[in-house]
Amino acid sequence: VTVADGDDDGTVGFSCTYSDTAGNAITTAITSLSSGSAITIDNTHPSIANVVPSWGAYLNAAEDNSDGTIVITTSGAEDGEVVTITGMGFTDTCSLSSNTCAATILAADLQGLSSGTTYTITVNVDDTAGNAATADTGDTFIYDVTAPTSSAATIATSGSGNANNGDVVTITLDPSETVGTPTCTFTDG
């Protein structure tokens, strides 16, 4: 009997009869195993609930100097099952305990990525019966190790002439890419 994806979980019932070459049939059909446990179908596939890289949506030049981690949460996979992580040009694994594990991603592997590239983390796992989860490909990050630059800075005051008490001093920068809020420190002088 070939088990199909649509088959329900549970014990497999069976009934076997046979005859000898003279045509004499056995008196009672065989409906149970003479030794061992019942034949059961485990057709429930595990799933991958969460994939969290330690660096978040961006991996930067400081973060790739040390090993990173990817924490995976599953459902329906037994302890000891191996989770496989691919999609970045290398393969890493971790073993589940209570449906979670953390894979260590070596700094050397992270530094081997191409700056400016978006990577998709692909995660797979099977259960002990061999049922495969649907691969998780929903988590991406951008590897960006290029620091922004600014070729010009202009300064303006809200008053006339030099900055006086109550004037607002505005510095305008032209960063080479989208940046967060700049931090500027003024010194008297």
Secondary structure, DSSP 8 states (H G I E B T S, - for coil): ----TTS-SEE----B--B-TT--B-SS-B-S-SSS---EE-----EEEEEEETTTTEE-TTGGGS-EEEEEEEES--TT-EEEEESSSS-EEEE-BTTEEEEEE-HHHHHTS-TTEEEEEEEE-B-TT--B---EEEEEEEE------EEEEEEEESSSSS--TT--EEEEEEESS------------
